[in-house]
Amino acid sequence: MLWTEKYRPAAFSDILGQDQVVRLLRSFAKSGSVPHLVMSGPHGTGKSSAIACFARELYGEDWELNTTIFPTADLFLQGRAFLEQDERYVHLYQKNLSLINNFKHILREYASIRPLDTGFKLMVFEDAQALTREAQAVLRRIMERYSPTCRFIFSTTNQSSLIPPVTSRCLPLVFFPVGRDASLRHLAAIRDQEAGGMYPCSDDELELIEQAARGDLRRAILLLQLALETGSCADLLPVSQSETATIASSAFAGLRDAELKAGIRKLESLMIDYGLSGEEVFSEIRSVIRREFNDPLLAIALADAEHRYQHCSNEYIQVGAFAADSLGWFL
């Protein structure tokens, strides 16, 4: 069994590093007054767990009957094939309709179902950054019609991927990377419980795992399980490097070869194809610089780019500007 499932938070008290969000959700559950929500933040920071804990607090044992979760990334990446195969939607899927019309039909069907012994139910969209603009336009109209009996919750790694007519109807809740101290305490507790006769990671090795995870607690727990089961932390780097990190490294390889357009395209693909925010792209870039170059001039260029990003609205322009500055360093 994966430890990420074994140690998944079952209550608000188990969620680490998101005190402000937890406080708000507890208040909403207690009062029963719930707005539409956008939960944004990096992977592994507790968004899905917080939604499940919130539903339990709100509905008790009937939480699953009053909560509908749509895996939007699977739906819009796999298309109609996903609807044909998933037992939740196969009875609603219509072959003669396009994907977006099927999406509209399924949403209306679920939204029209009356909640059980409560005033409203939750409609949750995981990986909402995968929603196309056309799908979001459909959602906006459904939100207007079914708001009396439904509350819509969007979980996303990139809030800017949602159109203003959707976000303006929602309260934003921001999840931050889990802090170093909280991560280390949690990893140590899992190590002490699971180690048994297995190779016990030292505190220094837990530090390496925490650094490799970069605030993603889910990844940190997976790396800890890998280290304990293999008996070594020595080979964690290639395992811990995600696909997005590999693309960021490839972008820098293109800049090193004076291929500016290719480098910018790869960095932009992190936002377009992988749903990363500008802040997350800069985080991937920072890791590449630290690991492969460790040059103060590149660090200064990155700091300038991040400063501009905080005061500008177009993340593509700032990522492209940073790539151009970096090309000057390589030349």
C-alpha positions in Angstrom: 0.0 0.0 0.0 1.3 3.5 -0.9 2.0 5.5 2.2 0.5 8.6 0.6 -2.9 6.8 0.9 -2.1 5.3 4.3 -1.2 8.7 5.8 -3.7 10.8 3.8 -5.3 13.4 6.2 -8.7 12.2 7.5 -9.5 15.4 9.5 -8.6 19.0 9.4 -6.1 18.5 12.3 -4.1 16.2 10.0 -3.5 18.8 7.3 -0.1 20.5 7.7 1.0 24.0 6.9 -2.4 25.4 5.8 -3.7 26.9 9.0 -5.5 29.9 7.5 -7.3 27.8 4.9 -8.3 25.2 7.5 -9.6 27.9 9.8 -11.8 29.3 7.0 -13.1 25.9 6.0 -14.0 25.0 9.5 -15.9 28.2 9.9 -17.8 27.5 6.7 -18.7 24.0 7.8 -19.8 25.2 11.2 -22.0 28.0 9.9 -23.3 26.0 6.9 -22.8 29.2 4.8 -20.5 28.1 2.0 -19.5 30.2 -1.1 -18.1 28.8 -4.3 -14.4 28.2 -3.9 -11.2 28.2 -5.9 -8.4 26.2 -4.1 -5.1 27.0 -5.8 -1.6 25.8 -4.9 1.2 23.4 -5.9 0.8 19.7 -6.0 1.0 17.8 -2.7 -0.1 20.7 -0.5 -3.4 19.2 0.7 -6.1 20.6 -1.7 -7.9 17.3 -2.3 -7.5 16.2 1.3 -8.9 19.5 2.5 -12.0 19.1 0.2 -12.6 15.6 1.6 -12.2 16.8 5.2 -14.5 19.8 4.5 -17.2 17.5 3.1 -17.0 15.2 6.1 -17.3 18.2 8.5 -20.2 19.6 6.5 -22.3 16.4 5.9 -21.0 13.8 8.3 -21.5 10.2 7.2 -23.4 11.2 4.0 -20.5 13.3 2.7 -19.9 11.1 -0.3 -23.6 11.1 -1.3 -23.5 14.9 -1.3 -20.2 15.4 -3.1 -19.5 14.9 -6.8 -15.9 15.0 -7.9 -15.1 15.5 -11.6 -11.5 14.4 -12.7 -11.3 17.1 -15.3 -7.7 16.4 -16.3 -8.6 12.8 -17.3 -11.7 14.0 -19.1 -10.1 16.7 -21.2 -6.9 14.7 -21.9 -8.6 11.4 -22.8 -11.8 12.9 -24.3 -14.8 10.8 -25.1 -12.8 7.6 -24.6 -12.8 8.4 -20.9 -16.5 8.9 -20.8 -17.1 5.6 -22.6 -15.0 3.7 -20.1 -15.7 5.3 -16.7 -18.7 3.7 -15.0 -19.7 7.0 -13.4 -20.6 8.5 -16.8 -21.2 5.7 -19.2 -24.9 5.8 -18.6 -25.0 9.5 -19.5 -22.6 9.5 -22.3 -24.1 10.1 -25.8 -22.0 9.0 -28.8 -23.7 11.4 -31.2 -22.6 14.5 -29.1 -19.2 16.2 -29.0 -17.0 16.2 -25.9 -18.1 19.6 -24.8 -21.8 18.8 -25.3 -21.4 15.6 -23.3 -19.7 17.6 -20.6 -22.6 20.0 -20.5 -25.1 17.2 -20.4 -23.4 15.3 -17.6 -23.0 18.5 -15.5 -26.6 19.4 -15.8 -27.6 15.8 -14.9 -25.5 15.8 -11.7 -26.3 19.4 -10.8 -30.1 18.7 -11.1 -30.0 15.8 -8.6 -31.4 17.0 -5.2 -29.0 17.0 -2.3 -29.6 14.5 0.5 -31.0 16.0 3.8 -29.2 19.3 3.2 -29.7 22.6 1.4 -26.9 22.1 -1.1 -24.3 19.7 -2.4 -20.7 20.1 -3.5 -19.5 19.9 -7.1 -15.8 19.5 -7.2 -13.5 20.0 -10.2 -10.0 18.5 -9.6 -7.2 19.8 -11.8 -9.4 22.6 -13.0 -6.5 24.1 -14.9 -7.3 21.4 -17.6 -10.8 22.9 -18.2 -10.9 24.5 -21.7 -12.3 28.1 -22.0 -15.4 26.6 -23.7 -15.9 24.2 -20.8 -15.6 27.1 -18.4 -18.2 29.1 -20.2 -20.5 26.1 -19.9 -19.7 26.0 -16.2 -20.4 29.7 -15.7 -24.0 29.3 -17.0 -24.6 26.1 -14.9 -23.2 27.9 -11.8 -25.7 30.7 -12.3 -28.6 28.3 -12.7 -27.9 25.8 -9.9 -26.2 28.0 -7.2 -29.2 27.5 -4.9 -28.6 23.8 -4.6 -24.9 23.4 -5.6 -21.6 24.8 -4.4 -18.8 24.6 -6.9 -15.2 24.0 -5.8 -12.3 24.3 -8.2 -9.0 22.7 -7.2 -6.1 23.9 -9.4 -2.4 24.4 -9.6 -2.8 27.6 -11.7 -5.7 30.0 -10.8 -4.9 32.2 -13.8 -6.0 29.3 -16.1 -9.6 30.0 -15.0 -11.6 32.7 -16.7 -12.7 35.8 -14.8 -16.4 35.0 -15.0 -15.7 31.8 -13.0 -13.2 33.2 -10.5 -15.3 36.3 -9.8 -18.0 34.0 -8.4 -15.6 32.2 -6.1 -13.7 32.8 -2.9 -9.9 32.1 -3.5 -8.1 29.9 -1.0 -4.3 29.6 -1.5 -2.3 26.6 -0.5 1.4 27.1 0.1 4.2 24.6 -0.1 4.5 22.7 3.2 7.2 24.3 5.4 10.5 22.6 6.1 10.0 22.0 9.9 6.4 20.6 9.5 7.6 18.3 6.7 10.6 17.0 8.7 8.4 16.3 11.7 5.9 14.4 9.7 8.5 12.4 7.8 10.3 11.5 11.1 7.0 10.3 12.6 6.3 8.1 9.6 9.9 6.8 9.6 9.7 5.9 13.3 6.4 4.1 12.8 7.3 2.2 9.6 11.0 1.5 10.0 10.8 -1.6 12.1 13.6 -3.8 10.9 14.1 -1.8 7.7 17.0 0.6 7.0 16.2 3.7 9.1 16.8 7.0 7.4 18.9 9.4 9.4 17.8 12.9 10.1 20.3 14.2 7.5 18.8 11.9 4.9 15.3 13.2 5.8 16.7 16.6 5.1 17.7 15.4 1.6 14.2 14.0 1.0 12.5 17.2 2.1 14.8 19.3 -0.2 14.0 17.0 -3.1 10.3 17.3 -2.5 10.3 21.1 -2.4 7.2 21.5 -0.3 5.3 18.7 -2.0 4.4 16.5 1.0 3.0 13.7 -1.1 6.2 13.4 -3.0 8.2 13.5 0.2 6.3 10.6 1.6 6.8 8.6 -1.6 10.5 9.3 -1.5 10.7 8.2 2.1 8.9 4.9 1.3 11.3 4.3 -1.5 14.3 5.0 0.6 13.2 2.7 3.4 12.3 -0.1 1.1 15.4 0.1 -1.0 17.7 0.8 2.0 19.3 3.9 0.5 18.8 7.6 -0.2 21.7 7.6 -2.8 19.6 7.3 -5.9 16.8 9.7 -5.0 17.8 12.5 -7.4 16.8 10.8 -10.7 13.6 9.4 -9.1 12.6 12.7 -7.5 13.2 14.8 -10.6 9.7 15.2 -12.1 8.9 15.4 -15.8 8.5 19.2 -15.5 12.0 19.5 -14.0 13.3 17.5 -16.9 11.6 19.9 -19.4 13.1 22.9 -17.5 16.6 21.3 -17.8 16.0 20.8 -21.5 15.0 24.4 -21.9 18.3 25.5 -20.3 20.1 23.1 -22.6 18.5 24.9 -25.6 19.5 28.3 -24.2 23.0 27.1 -23.7 23.1 26.2 -27.4 21.8 29.7 -28.3 18.3 28.4 -29.3 16.2 31.1 -27.7 12.9 30.3 -29.4 13.2 26.5 -28.5 14.0 27.4 -24.9 11.0 29.7 -24.5 8.7 27.2 -26.2 9.7 24.5 -23.6 9.2 26.9 -20.7 5.8 28.0 -22.1 4.8 24.3 -22.5 5.1 23.9 -18.7 2.3 26.4 -18.4 0.3 25.3 -21.4 0.6 21.5 -21.3 1.3 20.9 -17.6 -0.8 23.6 -16.0 2.0 25.2 -14.0 1.7 28.8 -12.9 4.4 31.3 -13.6 5.6 31.0 -10.0 5.9 27.2 -10.4 7.9 27.6 -13.6 10.3 29.9 -11.8 10.6 27.4 -9.0 11.6 24.7 -11.5 14.1 27.1 -13.1 15.6 27.9 -9.6 16.2 24.1 -9.0 17.9 23.8 -12.4 20.2 26.8 -11.7 21.1 25.5 -8.3 21.7 22.0 -9.5 23.5 22.5 -12.8 25.0 26.0 -12.8 25.0 27.6 -9.4 26.1 31.0 -10.8 25.3 34.2 -8.9 24.5 36.1 -12.2 21.8 33.6 -13.1 20.4 33.8 -9.6 20.2 37.6 -9.9 18.5 37.3 -13.3 15.9 34.9 -11.8 15.3 37.3 -8.8 14.7 40.2 -11.2 12.3 38.1 -13.2 10.4 37.0 -10.1 10.2 40.6 -8.9 8.8 41.7 -12.2 6.3 38.8 -12.2 4.9 39.9 -8.9 4.0 43.3 -10.3 2.8 42.2 -13.8 -0.1 40.2 -15.0 1.4 38.3 -18.0 3.5 35.4 -16.9 4.4 34.4 -20.4 6.1 37.7 -21.0 8.2 37.4 -17.8 9.2 33.8 -18.5 10.3 34.8 -22.0 12.2 37.9 -20.7 14.1 35.7 -18.2 15.0 33.2 -21.0 16.4 36.1 -23.1 18.4 37.4 -20.1 19.7 33.9 -19.5 20.8 33.6 -23.2 22.9 36.6 -22.7 24.7 35.0 -19.8 25.4 31.8 -21.9 26.8 33.9 -24.8 
